[in-house]
Amino acid sequence: MVKVKICGITNLDDAREAVKAGADAVGFVFHRPSPRYVAPSRARQIIRSLPVGVKKIGVFVNAKPARIKLIAARCSLDMVQLHGTESARACGRCWPLKVIKAFRLRRQEDLARVAGYRTFGYLFDAYVPGRPGGTGTTLPRGLRCAIRRVRLHGEVFLSGGLNARNVRAAIRSARPQWVDVSSSVESSPGKKDSRKMAAFVRVAKRMPLES
């Protein structure tokens, strides 16, 4: 079964609703310019109230490895997602943390960059100039199909404009282990909608890992 990560959690109520909906992981954005930014102290309080089995993932954009490790330790994060222009070397400096490296794709040629990274996971999002993520922009089907042909060393996280209406087709074309959703399950930036989260998880988890 495909796993679901609900990203951009900013408050405890939304986190609990995400868990109730069946999310396998929740994401906390530690990038200040984002409308979904959450202070580490706030994230720590939320995480303390969540079940152990739900993965807690911190999202960073071009942050220094020392800061990433500090926040990961304080917040008891299970993984970190690097959503900027981090080099393979910078990802390696985050060891022993599990790293998900995000790649914003414009064309198939962008996938060539992935080969130089050895991380726990690889997240693929749509490219929008000046926006590191959370744009709600969908990856074209051709790019999604190209992802499954790339030789990777970790798990695939598919992002980019996914919602309850298109996630089934997206899973069929990319065959990821994970789907990542944020803006499409919100009532406003940073505020989740419990019904949208439940609908997304319900549809996504109907799909087998490979179909």
N, CA, C and O of each residue as an XYZ file, in Angstrom:
844
protein
N       0.839     -1.196      0.000
C       0.000      0.000      0.000
C       0.876      1.250      0.000
O       1.871      1.313      0.722
N       0.511      2.229     -0.798
C       1.233      3.498     -0.838
C       1.050      4.233      0.488
O      -0.036      4.227      1.067
N       2.121      4.864      0.960
C       2.059      5.618      2.204
C       1.793      7.088      1.917
O       2.106      7.591      0.838
N       1.212      7.767      2.895
C       0.813      9.164      2.728
C       1.518     10.057      3.736
O       1.528      9.778      4.935
N       2.108     11.133      3.231
C       2.684     12.175      4.086
C       1.857     13.443      3.896
O       1.680     13.919      2.775
N       1.356     13.982      5.003
C       0.641     15.258      4.957
C       1.583     16.325      5.499
O       1.977     16.280      6.664
N       1.935     17.268      4.664
C       2.967     18.244      5.008
C       2.354     19.608      5.352
O       1.194     19.887      5.052
N       3.169     20.435      5.985
C       2.736     21.782      6.322
C       1.853     21.855      7.545
O       0.974     22.713      7.629
N       2.078     20.957      8.504
C       1.303     20.968      9.753
C       1.782     22.132     10.625
O       2.981     22.304     10.841
N       0.833     22.924     11.121
C       1.187     24.089     11.942
C       0.540     24.088     13.319
O       0.859     24.933     14.155
N      -0.371     23.142     13.562
C      -1.054     23.144     14.856
C      -1.453     21.722     15.241
O      -1.513     20.827     14.397
N      -1.720     21.534     16.518
C      -1.997     20.202     17.042
C      -3.300     19.627     16.503
O      -3.358     18.435     16.203
N      -4.329     20.425     16.373
C      -5.603     19.909     15.875
C      -5.442     19.305     14.488
O      -5.954     18.220     14.213
N      -4.724     20.014     13.609
C      -4.519     19.496     12.252
C      -3.679     18.225     12.276
O      -3.934     17.295     11.512
N      -2.686     18.185     13.144
C      -1.849     16.994     13.244
C      -2.683     15.793     13.670
O      -2.542     14.705     13.111
N      -3.536     15.986     14.640
C      -4.377     14.882     15.123
C      -5.370     14.439     14.055
O      -5.640     13.246     13.912
N      -5.916     15.395     13.303
C      -6.841     15.049     12.230
C      -6.125     14.292     11.108
O      -6.702     13.392     10.497
N      -4.870     14.657     10.841
C      -4.087     13.949      9.818
C      -3.864     12.499     10.243
O      -3.995     11.582      9.432
N      -3.529     12.296     11.511
C      -3.333     10.951     12.036
C      -4.644     10.169     11.986
O      -4.665      9.001     11.598
N      -5.727     10.817     12.377
C      -7.042     10.184     12.356
C      -7.432      9.767     10.940
O      -8.073      8.735     10.742
N      -7.036     10.584      9.952
C      -7.347     10.282      8.554
C      -6.564      9.085      8.036
O      -6.945      8.471      7.039
N      -5.457      8.750      8.721
C      -4.664      7.604      8.302
C      -3.313      7.944      7.718
O      -2.684      7.090      7.093
N      -2.844      9.175      7.905
C      -1.535      9.568      7.393
C      -0.434      8.743      8.048
O      -0.482      8.452      9.244
N       0.558      8.373      7.242
C       1.702      7.625      7.754
C       2.797      8.552      8.259
O       3.652      8.142      9.044
N       2.770      9.806      7.808
C       3.776     10.790      8.227
C       3.175     12.179      8.162
O       2.266     12.444      7.375
N       3.697     13.066      9.002
C       3.313     14.478      8.962
C       4.588     15.302      8.826
O       5.635     14.945      9.364
N       4.481     16.411      8.098
C       5.652     17.238      7.837
C       5.536     18.606      8.474
O       4.458     19.197      8.516
N       6.664     19.106      8.971
C       6.739     20.419      9.612
C       7.757     21.272      8.853
O       8.914     20.882      8.696
N       7.315     22.430      8.391
C       8.168     23.285      7.561
C       8.934     24.268      8.440
O       8.339     25.095      9.130
N      10.257     24.167      8.406
C      11.121     25.057      9.193
C      11.815     26.089      8.292
O      12.975     26.446      8.500
N      11.078     26.546      7.301
C      11.575     27.554      6.355
C      10.728     28.807      6.554
O       9.558     28.838      6.172
N      11.319     29.839      7.151
C      10.551     31.010      7.590
C       9.698     31.686      6.509
O       8.584     32.106      6.819
N      10.158     31.814      5.261
C       9.319     32.490      4.269
C       8.025     31.750      3.919
O       7.126     32.331      3.312
N       7.929     30.490      4.292
C       6.746     29.705      3.935
C       5.541     30.105      4.775
O       5.688     30.379      5.966
N       4.342     30.144      4.174
C       3.126     30.407      4.957
C       2.806     29.255      5.903
O       1.927     29.372      6.756
N       3.514     28.155      5.751
C       3.307     26.979      6.603
C       4.449     26.804      7.611
O       4.605     25.741      8.212
N       5.229     27.849      7.780
C       6.342     27.776      8.736
C       5.816     27.534     10.149
O       4.798     28.090     10.560
N       6.537     26.691     10.872
C       6.225     26.456     12.276
C       7.533     26.545     13.066
O       8.554     25.998     12.648
N       7.499     27.218     14.179
C       8.690     27.345     15.019
C       9.043     25.977     15.600
O       8.147     25.201     15.931
N      10.326     25.672     15.727
C      10.726     24.375     16.289
C      10.101     24.091     17.654
O       9.724     22.953     17.935
N       9.988     25.111     18.501
C       9.396     24.900     19.825
C       7.935     24.473     19.711
O       7.460     23.635     20.477
N       7.237     25.056     18.755
C       5.838     24.700     18.516
C       5.732     23.282     17.955
O       4.888     22.494     18.384
N       6.598     22.971     16.992
C       6.590     21.633     16.400
C       6.879     20.579     17.461
O       6.283     19.503     17.456
N       7.784     20.890     18.356
C       8.136     19.950     19.421
C       6.929     19.631     20.284
O       6.715     18.473     20.643
N       6.139     20.639     20.622
C       4.940     20.421     21.432
C       3.932     19.537     20.700
O       3.312     18.653     21.292
N       3.782     19.795     19.403
C       2.836     18.999     18.609
C       3.293     17.546     18.536
O       2.504     16.624     18.745
N       4.571     17.354     18.238
C       5.116     16.005     18.059
C       4.981     15.176     19.329
O       4.733     13.972     19.257
N       5.141     15.800     20.480
C       5.015     15.079     21.749
C       3.641     14.462     21.928
O       3.492     13.504     22.686
N       2.639     14.987     21.248
C       1.267     14.510     21.419
C       0.845     13.507     20.343
O      -0.305     13.071     20.320
N       1.774     13.141     19.450
C       1.423     12.255     18.341
C       1.888     10.825     18.602
O       2.842     10.609     19.350
N       1.219      9.854     17.992
C       1.602      8.444     18.173
C       3.015      8.177     17.655
O       3.492      8.827     16.724
N       3.660      7.214     18.279
C       5.030      6.859     17.901
C       5.094      6.356     16.459
O       6.060      6.644     15.752
N       4.090      5.618     16.015
C       4.122      5.002     14.693
C       4.029      5.963     13.527
O       4.350      5.586     12.399
N       3.603      7.186     13.761
C       3.500      8.182     12.690
C       4.836      8.891     12.544
O       5.367      9.418     13.521
N       5.386      8.911     11.333
C       6.681      9.533     11.103
C       6.561     11.060     11.153
O       5.616     11.645     10.624
N       7.549     11.685     11.807
C       7.592     13.145     11.899
C       8.770     13.629     11.059
O       9.918     13.261     11.309
N       8.473     14.449     10.072
C       9.472     14.862      9.088
C       9.626     16.372      9.095
O       8.639     17.103      9.008
N      10.856     16.837      9.198
C      11.137     18.265      9.164
C      11.582     18.689      7.779
O      12.423     18.036      7.162
N      11.018     19.782      7.292
C      11.332     20.294      5.949
C      12.218     21.531      6.076
O      11.879     22.485      6.775
N      13.361     21.497      5.386
C      14.340     22.577      5.433
C      14.695     23.018      4.018
O      14.633     22.225      3.079
N      15.066     24.288      3.870
C      15.476     24.816      2.569
C      16.833     25.486      2.722
O      16.940     26.573      3.291
N      17.870     24.829      2.208
C      19.245     25.361      2.231
C      19.712     25.751      3.641
O      20.434     26.731      3.819
N      19.293     24.977      4.616
C      19.734     25.217      5.996
C      21.078     24.537      6.233
O      21.414     23.565      5.557
N      21.841     25.046      7.188
C      23.119     24.440      7.515
C      22.892     23.104      8.214
O      21.980     22.982      9.032
N      23.715     22.096      7.899
C      23.547     20.784      8.530
C      23.513     20.839     10.053
O      22.770     20.085     10.682
N      24.308     21.722     10.652
C      24.319     21.816     12.112
C      22.944     22.237     12.634
O      22.479     21.709     13.644
N      22.293     23.183     11.955
C      20.959     23.630     12.383
C      19.936     22.516     12.175
O      19.060     22.307     13.015
N      20.048     21.811     11.070
C      19.134     20.704     10.798
C      19.232     19.650     11.894
O      18.215     19.177     12.401
N      20.454     19.284     12.256
C      20.658     18.266     13.295
C      20.140     18.736     14.647
O      19.568     17.953     15.405
N      20.339     20.005     14.947
C      19.885     20.543     16.230
C      18.370     20.483     16.333
O      17.833     20.022     17.340
N      17.678     20.946     15.299
C      16.215     20.944     15.316
C      15.686     19.508     15.306
O      14.709     19.198     15.988
N      16.331     18.640     14.534
C      15.896     17.239     14.488
C      15.972     16.603     15.866
O      15.083     15.848     16.261
N      17.035     16.910     16.592
C      17.194     16.340     17.933
C      16.170     16.921     18.903
O      15.556     16.184     19.674
N      15.986     18.227     18.866
C      15.054     18.878     19.791
C      13.611     18.451     19.549
O      12.822     18.340     20.487
N      13.276     18.215     18.294
C      11.891     17.891     17.944
C      11.641     16.395     17.803
O      10.512     15.978     17.545
N      12.672     15.592     17.968
C      12.547     14.134     17.818
C      12.015     13.759     16.434
O      11.078     12.971     16.304
N      12.629     14.338     15.411
C      12.225     14.052     14.036
C      12.717     12.671     13.609
O      13.799     12.234     14.001
N      11.908     11.997     12.803
C      12.302     10.697     12.257
C      13.093     10.840     10.963
O      13.944     10.006     10.653
N      12.810     11.900     10.210
C      13.487     12.150      8.935
C      13.549     13.654      8.705
O      12.833     14.427      9.341
N      14.429     14.054      7.770
C      14.470     15.445      7.352
C      14.357     15.484      5.837
O      14.900     14.633      5.133
N      13.645     16.485      5.355
C      13.443     16.690      3.919
C      14.156     17.965      3.505
O      13.852     19.041      4.021
N      15.093     17.858      2.587
C      15.871     19.012      2.142
C      15.315     19.464      0.800
O      15.457     18.779     -0.213
N      14.675     20.636      0.815
C      13.873     21.067     -0.326
C      14.497     22.246     -1.076
O      13.802     22.946     -1.812
N      15.791     22.468     -0.897
C      16.451     23.562     -1.599
C      17.392     23.049     -2.665
O      17.097     22.078     -3.362
N      18.543     23.719     -2.784
C      19.554     23.335     -3.775
C      20.723     22.614     -3.101
O      21.862     22.725     -3.555
N      20.456     21.898     -2.052
C      21.496     21.213     -1.285
C      22.282     20.231     -2.164
O      21.705     19.498     -2.967
N      23.586     20.235     -1.998
C      24.447     19.316     -2.737
C      24.400     17.933     -2.102
O      23.909     17.756     -0.987
N      24.926     16.954     -2.843
C      25.018     15.602     -2.291
C      25.897     15.602     -1.048
O      25.640     14.865     -0.096
N      26.933     16.430     -1.060
C      27.830     16.515      0.090
C      27.096     17.069      1.314
O      27.266     16.570      2.427
N      26.282     18.100      1.099
C      25.513     18.679      2.207
C      24.544     17.656      2.784
O      24.347     17.603      3.998
N      23.940     16.848      1.927
C      23.036     15.803      2.412
C      23.803     14.804      3.264
O      23.318     14.362      4.305
N      25.003     14.453      2.817
C      25.817     13.512      3.563
C      26.221     14.023      4.924
O      26.394     13.243      5.860
N      26.373     15.339      5.042
C      26.768     15.936      6.319
C      25.641     15.887      7.352
O      25.863     16.189      8.524
N      24.448     15.511      6.927
C      23.331     15.377      7.862
C      23.275     13.986      8.501
O      22.419     13.723      9.345
N      24.178     13.109      8.102
C      24.227     11.769      8.702
C      24.403     11.891     10.216
O      25.149     12.759     10.668
N      23.743     11.051     11.009
C      23.024      9.817     10.673
C      21.524     10.002     10.438
O      20.783      9.018     10.462
N      21.059     11.218     10.214
C      19.641     11.427      9.960
C      19.227     10.796      8.632
O      20.014     10.741      7.687
N      17.994     10.326      8.573
C      17.431      9.873      7.301
C      17.047     11.106      6.489
O      16.255     11.933      6.942
N      17.607     11.223      5.297
C      17.401     12.406      4.461
C      16.527     12.067      3.256
O      16.753     11.077      2.561
N      15.526     12.914      3.029
C      14.735     12.885      1.800
C      15.158     14.102      0.991
O      14.933     15.234      1.419
N      15.761     13.890     -0.157
C      16.181     15.033     -0.989
C      15.102     15.328     -2.009
O      14.676     14.443     -2.752
N      14.664     16.571     -2.042
C      13.622     16.994     -2.971
C      14.239     17.521     -4.261
O      15.264     18.202     -4.245
N      13.603     17.197     -5.365
C      14.012     17.667     -6.685
C      12.802     18.297     -7.370
O      11.754     17.667     -7.512
N      12.964     19.542     -7.791
C      11.890     20.233     -8.514
C      12.155     20.070    -10.010
O      13.179     20.519    -10.525
N      11.224     19.429    -10.690
C      11.449     19.039    -12.073
C      10.770     19.973    -13.071
O       9.597     20.320    -12.926
N      11.544     20.374    -14.098
C      10.995     21.114    -15.236
C      10.902     20.231    -16.467
O       9.945     20.311    -17.238
N      11.913     19.386    -16.639
C      12.006     18.515    -17.807
C      12.690     17.216    -17.401
O      13.264     17.116    -16.316
N      12.623     16.228    -18.278
C      13.187     14.921    -17.960
C      14.684     14.983    -17.702
O      15.211     14.207    -16.905
N      15.371     15.902    -18.374
C      16.813     16.028    -18.184
C      17.179     16.353    -16.730
O      18.287     16.050    -16.288
N      16.255     16.964    -15.991
C      16.523     17.297    -14.587
C      16.749     16.050    -13.740
O      17.386     16.115    -12.689
N      16.227     14.917    -14.200
C      16.369     13.680    -13.434
C      17.812     13.174    -13.409
O      18.160     12.338    -12.575
N      18.655     13.677    -14.321
C      20.053     13.245    -14.343
C      20.775     13.632    -13.058
O      21.741     12.978    -12.666
N      20.306     14.701    -12.397
C      20.954     15.159    -11.163
C      20.787     14.169    -10.019
O      21.583     14.148     -9.080
N      19.758     13.362    -10.105
C      19.423     12.476     -8.998
C      20.503     11.427     -8.760
O      20.730     11.008     -7.624
N      21.164     11.006     -9.828
C      22.136      9.913     -9.728
C      23.269     10.206     -8.752
O      23.863      9.279     -8.202
N      23.576     11.484     -8.530
C      24.683     11.827     -7.644
C      24.336     11.812     -6.171
O      25.200     12.061     -5.330
N      23.083     11.525     -5.842
C      22.639     11.555     -4.444
C      22.377     10.145     -3.935
O      21.783      9.324     -4.634
N      22.825      9.870     -2.710
C      22.530      8.608     -2.038
C      21.827      8.944     -0.731
O      22.476      9.157      0.293
N      20.537      8.989     -0.769
C      19.752      9.368      0.408
C      18.670      8.329      0.669
O      18.413      7.452     -0.156
N      18.047      8.448      1.830
C      16.975      7.515      2.180
C      15.823      7.616      1.183
O      15.247      6.604      0.785
N      15.491      8.851      0.781
C      14.361      9.047     -0.108
C      14.591     10.165     -1.100
O      15.473     11.005     -0.922
N      13.774     10.164     -2.162
C      13.849     11.171     -3.216
C      12.438     11.706     -3.451
O      11.541     10.954     -3.833
N      12.245     12.992     -3.225
C      10.933     13.593     -3.421
C      10.931     14.394     -4.715
O      11.847     15.174     -4.977
N       9.892     14.194     -5.522
C       9.796     14.886     -6.801
C       8.595     15.825     -6.790
O       7.461     15.425     -6.527
N       8.890     17.089     -7.086
C       7.888     18.156     -7.052
C       7.973     18.932     -8.362
O       8.951     18.811     -9.099
N       6.960     19.715     -8.645
C       6.967     20.545     -9.844
C       7.803     21.803     -9.616
O       7.835     22.347     -8.512
N       8.470     22.251    -10.658
C       9.287     23.460    -10.561
C       8.419     24.699    -10.775
O       7.688     24.799    -11.760
N       8.513     25.636     -9.839
C       7.882     26.951     -9.963
C       8.950     27.974     -9.589
O       9.481     27.919     -8.480
N       9.280     28.910    -10.490
C      10.367     29.866    -10.206
C      10.172     30.589     -8.878
O       9.105     31.138     -8.601
N      11.223     30.577     -8.063
C      11.199     31.311     -6.805
C      10.381     30.693     -5.702
O      10.224     31.299     -4.642
N       9.854     29.504     -5.918
C       9.020     28.838     -4.898
C       9.572     27.457     -4.629
O       9.532     26.609     -5.520
N      10.091     27.189     -3.431
C      10.684     25.885     -3.163
C       9.685     24.747     -3.051
O      10.080     23.585     -3.147
N       8.407     25.037     -2.852
C       7.426     23.964     -2.736
C       6.097     24.475     -2.253
O       5.935     25.668     -1.994
N       5.123     23.556     -2.128
C       3.803     23.925     -1.640
C       3.019     24.810     -2.574
O       2.192     25.605     -2.128
N       3.270     24.683     -3.886
C       2.626     25.574     -4.852
C       1.306     25.033     -5.380
O       0.487     25.789     -5.902
N       1.094     23.718     -5.245
C      -0.105     23.114     -5.809
C      -0.003     22.870     -7.298
O      -1.000     22.544     -7.942
N       1.199     23.025     -7.859
C       1.416     22.801     -9.285
C       1.674     21.329     -9.545
O       2.474     20.702     -8.851
N       0.995     20.772    -10.550
C       1.055     19.345    -10.826
C       2.191     18.997    -11.773
O       2.451     19.720    -12.735
N       2.862     17.899    -11.502
C       3.865     17.379    -12.427
C       3.172     16.775    -13.647
O       2.212     16.020    -13.492
N       3.639     17.091    -14.859
C       3.051     16.484    -16.049
C       3.199     14.963    -16.034
O       4.128     14.426    -15.431
N       2.282     14.287    -16.696
C       2.294     12.824    -16.690
C       3.604     12.270    -17.255
O       4.113     11.264    -16.761
N       4.151     12.920    -18.287
C       5.397     12.446    -18.869
C       6.535     12.428    -17.872
O       7.353     11.509    -17.873
N       6.591     13.436    -17.023
C       7.630     13.477    -15.996
C       7.386     12.426    -14.927
O       8.330     11.814    -14.428
N       6.134     12.215    -14.576
C       5.827     11.182    -13.585
C       6.243      9.804    -14.087
O       6.799      9.008    -13.330
N       5.981      9.523    -15.343
C       6.373      8.233    -15.908
C       7.891      8.105    -15.971
O       8.432      7.016    -15.780
N       8.579      9.216    -16.239
C      10.042      9.183    -16.317
C      10.667      8.864    -14.964
O      11.732      8.249    -14.905
N      10.020      9.274    -13.883
C      10.558      9.026    -12.535
C      10.754      7.537    -12.283
O      11.771      7.132    -11.721
N       9.797      6.727    -12.691
C       9.891      5.295    -12.384
C      10.978      4.592    -13.191
O      11.324      3.449    -12.892
N      11.521      5.261    -14.211
C      12.593      4.655    -15.011
C      13.986      5.036    -14.501
O      14.994      4.537    -15.001
N      14.034      5.919    -13.508
C      15.319      6.346    -12.964
C      15.788      5.341    -11.909
O      15.007      4.903    -11.064
N      17.069      4.985    -11.970
C      17.620      4.065    -10.982
C      17.906      4.830     -9.698
O      18.792      5.683     -9.659
N      17.158      4.523     -8.656
C      17.279      5.230     -7.391
C      17.757      4.282     -6.302
O      17.653      3.063     -6.432
N      18.278      4.857     -5.234
C      18.822      4.066     -4.142
C      17.954      4.149     -2.880
O      18.344      3.651     -1.824
N      16.789      4.772     -2.991
C      15.919      4.916     -1.838
C      14.465      4.975     -2.255
O      14.123      4.641     -3.389
N      13.618      5.394     -1.351
C      12.185      5.428     -1.593
C      11.772      6.701     -2.330
O      12.373      7.760     -2.152
N      10.741      6.580     -3.155
C      10.249      7.698     -3.952
C       9.043      8.342     -3.278
O       8.074      7.669     -2.927
N       9.122      9.650     -3.107
C       8.022     10.463     -2.592
C       7.525     11.317     -3.753
O       8.296     12.096     -4.312
N       6.268     11.188     -4.124
C       5.707     11.978     -5.213
C       4.901     13.128     -4.647
O       4.036     12.927     -3.795
N       5.184     14.340     -5.119
C       4.487     15.545     -4.670
C       4.067     16.340     -5.908
O       4.209     15.868     -7.036
N       3.561     17.525     -5.691
C       3.235     18.402     -6.803
C       1.776     18.390     -7.199
O       1.385     17.673     -8.120
N       0.962     19.183     -6.509
C      -0.426     19.378     -6.912
C      -1.324     18.156     -6.793
O      -2.323     18.054     -7.505
N      -0.986     17.236     -5.911
C      -1.819     16.043     -5.760
C      -3.072     16.363     -4.952
O      -3.047     17.166     -4.019
N      -4.165     15.713     -5.336
C      -5.420     15.850     -4.599
C      -6.209     14.558     -4.745
O      -5.766     13.631     -5.423
N      -7.367     14.493     -4.117
C      -8.152     13.261     -4.131
C      -8.624     12.888     -5.530
O      -8.938     11.725     -5.787
N      -8.679     13.869     -6.445
C      -9.148     13.589     -7.809
C      -8.042     13.049     -8.717
O      -8.320     12.272     -9.631
N      -6.797     13.449     -8.477
C      -5.746     13.039     -9.410
C      -4.706     12.081     -8.825
O      -3.843     11.600     -9.558
N      -4.768     11.796     -7.539
C      -3.706     11.000     -6.923
C      -3.682      9.568     -7.444
O      -2.616      8.958     -7.523
N      -4.827      9.033     -7.793
C      -4.849      7.661     -8.301
C      -4.066      7.550     -9.610
O      -3.255      6.639     -9.775
N      -4.307      8.469    -10.533
C      -3.579      8.453    -11.807
C      -2.103      8.730    -11.600
O      -1.258      8.160    -12.291
N      -1.785      9.608    -10.647
C      -0.385      9.933    -10.367
C       0.370      8.712     -9.849
O       1.518      8.483    -10.227
N      -0.268      7.936     -8.993
C       0.358      6.726     -8.458
C       0.567      5.705     -9.573
O       1.606      5.047     -9.631
N      -0.408      5.575    -10.446
C      -0.270      4.623    -11.560
C       0.923      4.976    -12.450
O       1.652      4.088    -12.892
N       1.122      6.260    -12.711
C       2.173      6.654    -13.647
C       3.560      6.671    -13.020
O       4.526      6.291    -13.682
N       3.692      7.097    -11.768
C       5.013      7.229    -11.144
C       5.398      6.029    -10.277
O       6.584      5.772    -10.076
N       4.416      5.299     -9.765
C       4.632      4.151     -8.877
C       5.535      4.490     -7.681
O       6.547      3.825     -7.460
N       5.174      5.506     -6.926
C       5.986      5.883     -5.757
C       5.667      5.007     -4.554
O       4.639      4.332     -4.507
N       6.573      5.037     -3.584
C       6.260      4.399     -2.292
C       5.440      5.339     -1.411
O       4.695      4.897     -0.537
N       5.591      6.653     -1.655
C       4.916      7.666     -0.856
C       4.270      8.711     -1.765
O       4.761      8.983     -2.860
N       3.161      9.293     -1.297
C       2.625     10.512     -1.899
C       2.605     11.592     -0.819
O       2.344     11.319      0.353
N       2.886     12.812     -1.239
C       3.057     13.936     -0.317
C       2.061     15.030     -0.707
O       2.019     15.456     -1.862
N       1.272     15.476      0.250
C       0.238     16.460     -0.047
C       0.280     17.590      0.978
O       0.605     17.368      2.144
N      -0.047     18.791      0.539
C      -0.073     19.928      1.459
C      -1.208     20.887      1.115
O      -2.245     20.889      1.778
N      -1.012     21.703      0.077
C      -1.954     22.793     -0.187
C      -3.350     22.323     -0.578
O      -4.330     23.008     -0.284
N      -3.462     21.166     -1.236
C      -4.782     20.740     -1.710
C      -5.676     20.207     -0.594
O      -6.868     19.987     -0.807
N      -5.106     19.999      0.597
C      -5.935     19.539      1.725
C      -6.061     20.648      2.773
O      -6.197     20.377      3.967
N      -6.015     21.883      2.313
C      -6.120     23.044      3.206
C      -7.387     23.851      2.940
O      -7.930     23.847      1.835
N      -7.834     24.532      3.967
C      -8.902     25.517      3.811
C      -8.297     26.900      3.569
O      -8.928     27.774      2.974
N      -7.048     27.082      4.046
C      -6.248     28.287      3.809
C      -4.804     27.897      4.085
O      -4.569     26.894      4.759
N      -3.815     28.661      3.582
C      -2.419     28.271      3.785
C      -2.077     28.060      5.261
O      -2.199     28.968      6.083
N      -1.646     26.835      5.570
C      -1.279     26.512      6.941
C      -2.406     25.964      7.792
O      -2.182     25.577      8.939
N      -3.627     25.926      7.245
C      -4.780     25.383      7.986
C      -5.385     24.240      7.196
O      -5.924     24.443      6.107
N      -5.296     23.030      7.748
C      -5.787     21.854      7.046
C      -7.302     21.707      7.154
O      -7.939     22.237      8.063
N      -7.854     20.968      6.194
C      -9.274     20.651      6.151
C      -9.407     19.154      6.412
O      -8.924     18.346      5.619
N     -10.043     18.781      7.495
C     -10.099     17.369      7.901
C     -10.786     16.502      6.847
O     -10.368     15.367      6.621
N     -11.829     17.016      6.203
C     -12.533     16.227      5.197
C     -11.664     16.000      3.964
O     -11.676     14.913      3.386
N     -10.912     17.023      3.561
C     -10.027     16.871      2.406
C      -8.897     15.894      2.707
O      -8.519     15.100      1.846
N      -8.353     15.947      3.924
C      -7.309     15.005      4.290
C      -7.836     13.577      4.262
O      -7.188     12.679      3.724
N      -9.004     13.373      4.839
C      -9.583     12.031      4.893
C      -9.857     11.495      3.488
O      -9.605     10.324      3.205
N     -10.369     12.352      2.618
C     -10.665     11.929      1.244
C      -9.388     11.564      0.498
O      -9.350     10.571     -0.228
N      -8.340     12.370      0.679
C      -7.075     12.101     -0.008
C      -6.484     10.768      0.440
O      -6.097      9.946     -0.390
N      -6.416     10.557      1.747
C      -5.833      9.315      2.266
C      -6.650      8.119      1.807
O      -6.087      7.089      1.433
N      -7.950      8.242      1.830
C      -8.822      7.134      1.443
C      -8.561      6.702     -0.004
O      -8.456      5.510     -0.293
N      -8.459      7.665     -0.896
C      -8.218      7.346     -2.309
C      -6.804      6.806     -2.514
O      -6.615      5.801     -3.199
N      -5.817      7.468     -1.925
C      -4.424      7.057     -2.124
C      -4.172      5.637     -1.642
O      -3.438      4.888     -2.287
N      -4.764      5.262     -0.530
C      -4.487      3.955      0.055
C      -5.281      2.823     -0.609
O      -5.108      1.657     -0.255
N      -6.134      3.156     -1.551
C      -6.782      2.126     -2.337
C      -5.859      1.553     -3.410
O      -6.115      0.487     -3.970
N      -4.771      2.291     -3.684
C      -3.861      1.894     -4.744
C      -2.775      0.974     -4.211
O      -2.170      1.274     -3.181
N      -2.510     -0.148     -4.892
C      -1.401     -1.022     -4.474
C      -0.076     -0.329     -4.740
O      -0.023      0.632     -5.507
N       0.998     -0.808     -4.113
C       2.304     -0.199     -4.269
C       2.761     -0.213     -5.711
O       3.396      0.740     -6.165
N       2.451     -1.277     -6.443
C       2.738     -1.336     -7.870
C       1.490     -1.795     -8.579
O       0.894     -2.817     -8.239
N       1.098     -1.000     -9.598
C      -0.117     -1.383    -10.337
C       0.130     -1.278    -11.822
O      -0.766     -1.556    -12.618
